Amino acid sequence: MERLLKSYFILVLALMYLPVLVIVLFSFNDSEFMAFPITGLTLDWYAQAIDDNRLIGGFLNTLSIAAPTAAISTTFGALAALALTRFRFRGRLVFAALLVVPFFIPKIILAVSEVIAMSLTGIPHGVGAIIAAQSLVILPFSVMVIASVLVRLDRRLEEAAADLGANGWQVFTRVLLPLMRNGLVASFFIAFVLSTAEYVVTSFVSGRTQPLSVMIASDFRFHLSPKVYALATLIVLGNLLLVAVSEVVRRRAKGALG
């Protein structure tokens, strides 16, 4: 049984990561066509990707969307996590359930719903619409990350600060906020990575704005140049670095909390 489970685990990992490894491999192939056998290795595609103004423009669009999306998701995620972990109010369980509902709704339904909501409210498609739509989708992840830190905090520290004369704002800024800082950083990094990878919702509300995910999906209908593989490899490495940093931050927070 144990051998069967190990084999299944290896199979799942292969299905998840083999396509990514293939993309990385062909980003070094000196042929323009994605086919075996590989005729040689080159770094020319990386140089072309960096020199391609269209790809770099799409990448910069992605960054300009991901940064504010991560900031908004983290800010509202922190407020929601504080409400769930620090206050008792009527409808608290309903509020918590509504926060995790997006996990169970297909992205295509969320995308259509957001398009309808934006049409009814007169919000034009573009950068602002993408940021708003992505923030709503990513918000539950931020809430879970920050709440996981808050539930481990010793409430007696806040009570001690209040006993020493600190008001609510002082308790938050001088005691609670420094303790939840690592959770906020981890949430920001995770939200940033999720934003750069989001395609379905982005494609519905992007309008004339062309983030990299939408641009590559459009090119995929015709022919993808290996320079796209090269840029994708660089982005994957960057996202892995952000995830690694967020994990280090999370572990530090867990260690600090005992």
HUFENBEL-V858659 format. One line per field, one symbol per residue. phi: phi as a letter, one per 40 degrees, with the letter a starting at -180 (. if undefined). psi: psi as a letter, one per 30 degrees, with the letter a starting at -180 (. if undefined). Layout:
# HUFENBEL-V858659
phi=???
psi=???
This chain:
# HUFENBEL-V858659
phi=.cccccccccccccccbcdccccccccbccccbcaccccibabcccccccccccccccccccccccccccccccccccccccccbbbbacgcccccccccddcbbddccccccccccccccgccciccccccccccccddcccccccccccccccccccccccchccdcccccbbcccccdcccccccccccccccccbdccccbcgccbcccccccccccbaccdcccccccccccccccccccccccccccccccg
psi=eeeeeeeeeeeeeeeefeeeeeeeefffkglfkilllkflklgeeeeeeefjeeeeeeeeeeefeeeeeeeeeeefeeeeeeeeffljlkgeeeeeeeefeffgkkeeeeeeeeeeeeeefgklkaeeeeeeeeeeefeeeeeeeeefeeffkjffeeeeeefggkleeeeeefeeeefgeeeeeeeeeeeeeeeffkeeeeffgebfkileeeeeeefffdkkkffeeeeeeeeeeeeeeeeeeeeeeeeeeeeff.
